[in-house]
Amino acid sequence: MLELIRERLSALHEDEEGLTVVEVVLLIALIVLPIVLILILFGKDIKAFIANMWNNTKKEATELQSGGMTGSSGS
C-alpha cells in the first residue's frame, strides 16, 4: 500500500503538464492585468481622445467634400 502511494506521488511529481498550465495562466494574467488597470484608470481620457480624433476626421472629410480645406494654413 505504501509503495503504491509512493509510485503515484512520484508519477505526479514527474508530470509537468500541470505546471505548464499554471505558467500559461500566470503569463496571461501578467499581460491582461496591466491592460485592465490602464483602461480603468485612463478609460475616460482614452474615450475622449478617440472621440476628439473621430470628430476631427469627420470635420476634415466634410471640408474636403465641400470643396477644399477652409481655415487651414496652406500655400
ZIKA-V867849 format. One record per pair of residues at least 6 apart in sequence whose ideal C-beta (glycine too) atoms are under 8 Angstrom apart, sorted by the first residue. I is the first residue (numbers start at 1). J is the second residue. Records with the same first field share a line. If there is no record, write none. Layout:
I = J, J
This chain:
39 = 46
60 = 69
63 = 69, 70, 71
